Amino acid sequence: MDVDVDREGLEAALKGLGEHELFPCDPALADTAAFCAAYGFSPGDSANTIVVVGKSDPPVYAACVALATHRLDVNHRVKD
């Protein structure tokens, strides 16, 4: 994976959509509490994203974003 190309694509996609910051993140810190502790973010300033792929043909994709202070029941909410 070419990190520079991925970063350029993300920066291009986010251009003009508001303030943001991209930075490398250790995959071992995927747990929200561990991420917040390691990088100095509060849960109230963090969000989790889950990408869901439907079983239809062609498949339908959905990105579900929830504040880290909230829970998301993907199995039921996404279907709704």
Summary of the structure (lengths in Angstrom):
residues: 80
radius of gyration: 15.0
end to end distance: 34.7
largest distance: 42.0
contacts: 136
relative contact order: 0.12
helix: 38%
strand: 18%
